[in-house]
Amino acid sequence: MSAGSTAPKPGDPGVRTGRTAGPGRGGSRFGRLLRGGRLLRDGVHGGPVLRLFARWVRRPLLPAVRLWRRNIQLRIVAGTLLMSLGVVLLLGIVVIGQVRNGLLDAKERAAQSQAAGGFSAAQDRAATTPSAPGQQDGGRAGASVNWRSTLVEQLASGGQSAFNVVALSLDTGDTASRGARASGEVDPTTSIPVELRHSVAQGTGTFQKFTRIHYTSGKASEPGLVIGKRLNDADGDQYELYYLFPLTQEEDSLTLVKTTLATAGLFVCVLLGAIAWLMVRQVVTPVRMAAGIAERLSAGRLQERMKVTGEDDIARLGEAFNKMASNLQLKIQQLEELSRMQRRFVSDVSHELRTPLTTVRMAADVIHEARVDFDPITARSAELLGDQLDRFESLLSDLLEISRFDAGAAALEAEPIDLRQVVRRVIGGAEPLAERKGTRIVVLGDQQPVVAEADARRVERVLRNLVVNAVEHGEGRDVIVKLAAAGGAVAVAVRDYGVGLKPGEATRVFNRFWRADPARARTTGGTGLGLSIAVEDARLHGGWLQAWGEPGGGSQFRLTLPRTADEPLRGSPIPLEPEDSRRNREQAAAGRDQESGRLTSVPAQPAGDRPALAVPPRLPAPPRATVDPTALPGSGARVVARAATDTDGGGAGTATAGGNGQLEREDGTRGR
């Protein structure tokens, strides 16, 4: 299809749907072949009977295929056997060919020598035998037949079953078989090839041909060499004399050679296979041992070691592997000890700071209540002291919570809760901050109950963190809180239209103490551990906490929880990328433009009656947004980069409820 052409669609003029097009519309032979191939493909892949048959045929082969793919020793031995068999076959073919050619050449030279002597003796006998004068034609023919019979007997008597002799008259039409004589009960009609007789009848030299010798006594036929020549008898009449040499001994010798080569080749193949199995076993066994020990090391059994014997390369590999395992065990023990010391230090410091912090808090409260009697500078200092003490207490609480997560001591108190009530409490607590920011919080999808087995305290902490962050970074625009439930999952998404996230930031937003903009001041006194604690709370529920964002287009954080505790998640009822994202808006606009361009048509009118039409300007193709490769669905984040020519800063969009009963398929990897 050339550039700029449009593929025909169902409903366009000249296109018929659901039936075979005529000539010029896909009804050519090539089109019929394509349709036939498509029907055959659909039948093969879509027919339940064929699928069951293919599964039934493939099922017995699966164990063998699995064994072949997993066993390197089997592959090497089988390859060695196949290559050995190929070498033996090639060698056998060459040897048998040489032996066969040698036997046939020797037999051919001996037969030619014997036949030449016989032809010479027959010619000499014809020259020395006088013809009887005055005989009629019948008498002359009878004498010729008797002479040939005597000649055949004399010539064959010197062969001692090494050859047979046949004398035939020339084919003259009416005397085709007159005077045929043969020794050794040979059938001259079927033993002498017709092509050889034609050659002998037309030439004057000696001719030969390999054929099969047949007998009139019922004896089995056997391969042989026939040598013939045209001669003259005592009366001067021409006749054909043939020597037939059986090749039974040569055939027996060749059979013996074949049997010997086959037996020796089979023995060599088996011997090479056994040698390959023994040699490969010496290499594969340590590798298998190392693989098993590596699996046990990965399972946490750090004391496993390989058994090393000898001083070869395999032994050096085993020693290096054991040294590596020892170093890994030492490093892991050191890291575990350091981690335990750090967790203990954080926990101890947090607990130890509780007592002085309580004392300082009591003193600060007294000073804060008496600030009305202070001068303005001292009163402001008392207010700042109270605010920073609040932040200090929040930081201590977060550190204690993080230490519990690190130590694996966090416990989940799950019970059936309605997430709508949790969302209302969170929004009620965030209303003062939203009023100061000029932000409106909109809740969607709260018409139906959204019930799940969860820890209300932890879910409320996660949602409070998401809503407060959205209000703080929303640049005074609306914040959309969306609830949905479908299948075995419930979800809450918090959407803002603020500065958004840059490519790669959504994968780091859940790291501890990470800030998207270090120069940006925190107006709510955050500690930098909120999202880290939130993602740990989501993991504790067996759920996901994922992030999406685009520069200048805001961001969306989605919390997905299973309806029932300990039930695995297979998807989320709310898409991670919102419907009003820049990419979705561009795709929707492009689809509308294509639809309007395909459906809009202007009837032809006279030039004088046709009004002027306002032609809208041609919009440039929307640039494709680049996606960070690490920000994929299910990995905890997804970030869409700002296009180079896009100047949309992202306003307050209108979100639609996502609880339509369909799940967005996501990877089971939970958010970081």
N, C-alpha and C positions, 0 to 999 in steps of 0.2 A: 504494500500500500504506500503510495507516495506521500510526501510530507504535506500536511494541510488537509488531507482527505478525511472524510468522516465515515466511519463504519455504519452500514445500514442497521437500523433497529426495528424490532417488531412494531408494526403500526405505521411505518413510513410507506409512501407510495412505491409500488413496485416490489414490495417485500411481502411474501406470504408466510404466515406463521403456522406451524403444525402440519405442513404438507410438503411434498417434494416439489422443488422449483423446476420449471421447464428449462429448455435449452437457453443458454445465455444467463441463467439465474442460478447457477450451481447445479444444473442437471447434467453436466458433462460426465464422461466416464471417470475422470479424476475425482469429481465431487462424489460420485456414487461409491468409489473406492474408499474415500475418506469417511463417508457415512457408514459404510460397511465395517471399516476398521474400528470406528467409534462404537458401533453396536456390539461388535465382537468383544471389544475391551470392556464395555459396560456389562456384557453378559458374563465375562470371565470373572470380573471383580465384584459384580453385584448378584450373581446367581447363588442362592444359598446352597444348592446341590453341589455346584462346582467348588464352592468354598469348603464344604464339608469333605468333599473328595480330596481336595488338596491338603486339608488338615490331616485326613486319615493317612495319606501317603507320606506326609512330612513327619508325622509323629514317630514312627519307628526309626527315622534317620536322625532325630534330634540328639539322642545319646551319643551316637557315633560322631556327629559333627561337633558336639560339645567336647568329647574326648580328644578329637583331632585338634581343636583350637587351643586346648589347655595343656596338652602333653607335648612338649618339645622333643622329648626322647622318641616318642612314637613317630613324629614327623621326620626326624633325622634318619631313623632306621628305615622307615618306609621309603624315603628318598634314596637312601643308599641301595636298598633292594631294587628299586625301579631303575636306577642308573646302572647297577650291576647287570640286571636282566637285559637292558638295552645293549650294553657292551657285549654280553655273551651272545645275544642274538646276532649282532653285527658280525662278531668273530665267527660264529657258526655258519652264517651265510657265506662269508668269504671262504672259510675252510672247505665247506661242502662244495662250493662252486669250483674251487681248485681241484679237489679230489675227483669230482665228476668230470671235469674237462680232461684231467690226466688219464682217467680210466677210458673215456671215450676215444681220446686221441690214440692211446696205445692199441685199443681194440680196432680202431679204424685203420691204422697202419698195417696191423697183422691181417685184417680182412682183405684189404686191397692187395697185399702181397699174395695171399692165398688165392684170391679170385683171379689175379693176373696169371698165375701159374695154371689155373684151371682153364681159363680162356685160351691160353696158348696151347695147352694139351688138346683141347677140343678142336682147335683149328688144324693142328698137326694131324690129328686122327682123320679129320675130313679130307685132308690133302692126300693121305696115304691109302685111303679106302677106295678101291675102284668101283665104279658104278656098273650094274649089270645091263648090258646092251639088249635091245629088243623087247624090253618090258613095256607093257601098256601103262596108262596113267594110274589105274588102280593098283597095279603091282608096284609101280614106282612109289606111290604114297605109302603103301604098306611097308615097303622096305625102309622108307625114311622114318616112319614111326618106330620100327624095330631098332633102327640105328640109333635114334635119339634115346630110346629106353636103355639100350646097352650103354650109351655114353653117360647118361645120368647115373646109372648104377656104378659104373667105374669111377666117375668123378666123386660121388658121394662116399664110396668105400674108403677113401683116404682121409676122410674127415673125422671118423670115429665119434659121431654125434656132435662134433664141433661146428658143423655147418650142414646145410641141406642144399640140394641142387634142383632147380626147376627149369625145364625146357618148354618153351611155348612157340607156337607158330605165330607169324605176323598176322595182325588183324586186317584181313582183306575183304571182309563183309560176309562171305559165305563160308569161310573156313576159320572162324574166329577161335575155336577151341580144338581144332584138329591137331593131333599129335602132341597134346599137353602131357608132360611127364614130370613127376616130382618124387623126391625121396623123403623118407621119414614121415610119411602120412601127412605131408604139408598140403594145405588147401591153396592151390595156386590162384584161384579166382579172387579170394579175399585177402591173401597175404601179399600179393604184388599190387602196389598202388597204381591207379590208372595214370596218374601224372608221370610216374616212372616209365611205364610202358610206352606212353606217347613220346617221351624223350628218347628212349632206346630205339623206337621205330623210326624216328626222324634223324637221329644222329649216328655217327660211326664210332664214337668213343665209348668210354666206360662211364656209367652213371650210377649214382647211389642215393639212398634215402633211408631215413630211420622210420620204422613203422612197427606194427605188431604182427607177429606170426601166428596164424591160425592153423588148426589141425583138424583133419576129418575124423579122427578117432575119438573125439570128445575131450582131448587133453586141453587144459587151460591155455589160453593164448599168452604169449610172452613177448616182451620188447625185443626188437632185433634190427639188424642192419642188412639191407638188401642192395646188392651190387649186380648190375646187369649190363649186357652188351649184345649187339646184333652180330651173328655169325652166319657162315654158310655151311651146309651139311655136305655129305659125300656126293649128292646129286646136284649140288650148286644152288639149292633152294635156301633162302634166308630164314633164320629162326632166331628166337630170343633165348639167351641162356642167363640164368640168375643164380647168384649165390646168396643164401640166407644164413646169416650168422646170429644166433640167439645171444642176447645180452643179459642172461639170467645171472651169471656169476658177477658181472659188473654191478647189476642192480643189488644183489645180496651184499656185495662189498660196500656199496654206497649206503645201504640201510644200516649196516653195522657201524659205519662211521657216524651217521646221524644219531643212532641210539647212544653211541659212546659220547658224542658231543653234548647231547641233551642231558645225559646223566651227569657228566662232568660239570656242565653249566649250572644245573640245578644245585649240585653240591657246592659249587663256588658261590652261588647267590646266597644259599643258606649260611655258608661259612662267613661270607662278608657281612651278612646281616647280624650274625652273632658277634662278630668282631666289632661292628659299629655299635651294637647295643652295649657291649662291655665297655668300649671306650667312652661312649656318651654318658654312660652311667657314672663313670668316675668324675665327670664334669657336672652333670645335672644334679646328682645327689647333694653336693655341697650347696648348689644354688637353691635347691628346694629347701634345704635346711635353713639357709639364710632367709629365704622368703617366709618360712614359718616363724622363725625367731623374730623377724621384723614385724610380722602381724602381732605377735605376742607383746613386743615392745610397744607398738602403737596402742595396744589394749591396756597398757599401764604396768605390765610385768617387766620392770626395768632390770631385773636381776638375770634375765635370760642371756646365755652366751652360746657361741658355736663351739663344737668340739673340733680341735685342730690337731691333725696328725701329719707328720712329714715336714718337708722344707720346700715344697714346690710352690708354684704360683697360687694354687688353690689354698695352700696353707697360709701363704702371705695374705691372701684375701680374707681368710677367716680371722687372722690376727688383727688385721686392720679393722674388720667389722667389730670384733670384740672391743678393740680400743675405742672405736667410735661410740659403741654402746656404753662403755664405762664413762666416757666424757659426757655423753648426753645425760646419763643418770646423775652424774655429779652436778652438772649445770642445772638440771631440773630440780634436784634437791636444794641447791643453793637458791634458785628462784622461788621455790615453794617456801623455803625458810624466810627469804626476804619478804615475800608476799604476806606470810603470816605475821612477821614483825611489823610490816606497814599497817596491816589491818588492826593488829593489836595496838599499835601506836595511835592510829586515828581514833579507835574506840576509847582507849584510855584517856587520850587528850580531851576528846569530846566529853567524857564523863567527868574528868577532873575539872573542866572548865564550867561545868554546871554550877558548882558551889560558889566560886567567885562571881560568876555571871548573875546568880540569884541575888547575891549581896549588892552588886553594882546596880541591878535592876531596882531593888528596893530603894537605894539611895537616889537613883535617877528619878523614880516616881515621886519621891518627896520633893526633890528640886523642881520637877516639872509642875507639880501642883502649886508650888510657891513662886512660879515665874512671874506672876502678876505684880509682885512686889519688887522685882528686879528691874534694872535699867534695860533698855532695848537690846543691847549687845549680849548681856548675860541671859536674858530671856530667850533670844534666838539660839544661843549656845545650848540651853536646856532642851529646846525642841530638837535640835540636831542630835544631841546625846540620846534622846529617846528613840529617834528614828534609826540611828545606827545600832542601838541595842536591839531593836526589833529585827534588823537585818542580821545581826550577829546570832540571835537565837534561831532565826530561820536557817542560817548556814550550819549551825551545830546540829539542828534536826536533820538537815539533808545529809550531812556527813555521817551521822549515826545510821540513817536509812541506807546509805550507800555501803557502809561497813557491814550491815546485816545482809544485803544482797551479795556482797563479795564472799561472806562467810557461809552463804547458803542457809541462813537462819530465818529468811523471810517466809512467813506463813500466809496462806490464802484462806480467808474466811468467806467462802462463797455462799450466797443465798439468792433466791429469786428477787430481782429488783426491776423496777421500771425506769429505764434510762431517762424518760421524760422528766421525772422528778429530780434526778441528779442534775440534768441540764438546767432546770429552773433554778435550783440552788446555786449552781455555778454562775449563771447569768445574773442572779440577784446580787451575788458578791462582787461581780465585775461591773455593775452599773455605775458606781461612783467614778471609777477610772474611765469608763466609756463617756460619761457626761463631761469630764474634764477634757477628753480628747475630741469631743464632738462626734463620736461614733455611735451609730445605731446598730444594735445586735438583733438580727432577724432569725427566727427559728422556723424551719420547714420540716415537714414530715412528722409532726407531733399529733396528727389527728388520731392515729391508732396506737395502742400500747406497744412499747418496744421492751420486751421482757427478756432477761437473760440471767443465768446463774453467775454472779460476780460479787466481788468485794466492793461494797458501795464506797467505802472510804478511799480505796486506791483508785477506783474509776473516777470519783469526784476530783481527786488530786490530779489525775491525768488531764481531765477536761478543763479544770481550772487553769492549769499551766498553758494549754493550747489556746483557750479563750483570751487569757491575759496577754499572751504573746501576740495574738492576732490584733487585739486592740492597740497594743503598744506600737506595732509595726504597720498598722493599717493606714497611716497617714490621714486619719479622720474620716475615712470612707466606711461603708457598711461592712459588717462582719456577718457572714451567713453560717449558721449552725444547722446542719442537715442530719436527720435521723432516718434510718431505714432498717428493715428486717426482711430477710428472704432466706428460704431454705434453713440451714442450720447455723446461720450467722446473723449478727446485728452489727451495725456500724454507725459511727458518729463522725462527721466530717466538719471541720472548721475552716472556712474559706475567708481570706482577706484579700484586699485589692491594693496593697501597699507596695513597698519596694521590691518584694519578691525575693527569689533566690537565684544566685548565679550558677552556671554549670559547675557541677561537682560539689556545691555546698550542701545539697540535700543529703549526701552520703556522710557528711561530717557534722550535721546539725545535732545529732544525738551524742556526740562526743562530750566528755566532761569538760567544763569550763571553756567550751568553744564559743566564739562570738563571730557572727557574720561580718560585723564592722567594728573592729576594736576601738575606733575613734568615736563610736556612737555611745552616748551616755545612757545608763539605765535609769529610767524614771520611776520604776516600780521597785528598785532595790533588789533585783534578782541575784541569785548566787551563782548561776551558770551550771547548776546541777539539775534543773527542773526536767529538761527533756531526757537526760540520762536516767533519772528516777522513773520518768513516765514510761520509757521503753522497757525498763525492767519490770514495771507493774504489768505492762501488756504481755510480756513473755511469761510472767507468773500465771496469767490467766490462760496461756496457750493461744494468745491472739497476736495481732500485728499492729504496729504503729509505724505508719509510712508517711513520707513527705513528698510533695511535688511543688514546683515553683518555676516561674519564669521572670527574668529581669523586667521590672516595671509593670508586670502583670499580676502581682500578688502571689500567694502561695496557698496550698491546701494541705492540711494534716488530717489523716484518716485513722481512726481507731476502730479495728475490727475485732469482735469477740465472738466466741462460740456461744450458741444459745444454752448449751449444756456443758457443764464443766468437764474437762478432760476429753472433749469431743474434737477431733482434728478439723481444721478449717480447710475448705476446698475453694473458697472464693469469698468475695465481698459484695454486698448489695449496692455499694456506691463506687462508681469509677474513681480511680486515684486521680486522673486528670479531669478537671471539671469541664462541663459542657461549654462554658463561656471562655475557655482558654483561647489564646490568640490563634493557635493552630486550628482548633475546631471551628472558630469563627471564619477563618480564611477558607477552610475546606467547604463549609456550608455556603459561603458566598460564591465560591467557584462552582459548586453544584447548582446553585440557583441561576447563575449566569449561563451555564451550559443548558439547563432546562429551558430557560426563557429563549435562548438562541435557537433551540431545536423546535419549539412549539410556536413561536411567533412567526406569522406570515402576513404580508401586506398584499391585498388584491391589486391587480393591474388596473389603472385608471387613466383616462386621457390626461395629457399634460396640462390642459387648461383647468380641469376640474380637480386635479389632485392637490390637496393642501400640502404646505411645507411641513415636513416632519422634523422634530428636534432629535438629532442624533447624539446620544450621550458620548462623551469622550471615551476612548479605548483605554482601559486600565491596564497597567503593566501586570505581568504574571507575578503572583505573590511569591516572595522568596521562601525557600524551604528553611525551616529552623533546624539548627543542629542540635542533636541530643547527646548529652554526655554518655559515653558508653558504659560508665559504671552505675548510672542511675537508671536501672531497669525495674519494671514492676516486680514486686516481691523482694527486692534487695533492700528495701527500706526507704527508697527515695526515687524520685524521677524529676529531672530538671529539664526544661525547654529553654534553650538559649534565645536571647533577643536577636531578631533578624537585623541585618545591617541597615536596611532602609526603613525599618519600622519605627515610627515615632509615637506610637500609642503608649501612653503612660499607664494605661489600665485604670479605668474608672470604676464606679460602683455598678457592677452588673447585677442583673436579676437572676438569681439561682432558681432552679426547679428541683422539686423533690426527686430523689433518686430511688426511693423505695418502690420500685415497679415490679418487684418479685423476681428479678433476674440477677444472677451473680456475675460479677466480673472475675474471670479466672485469673488467679495470681499464683506465683510460685510460693511454695510453702516456707521459704526463707523469711524469717521475721525481721522487722526493722531493727536497725542498730540503735 
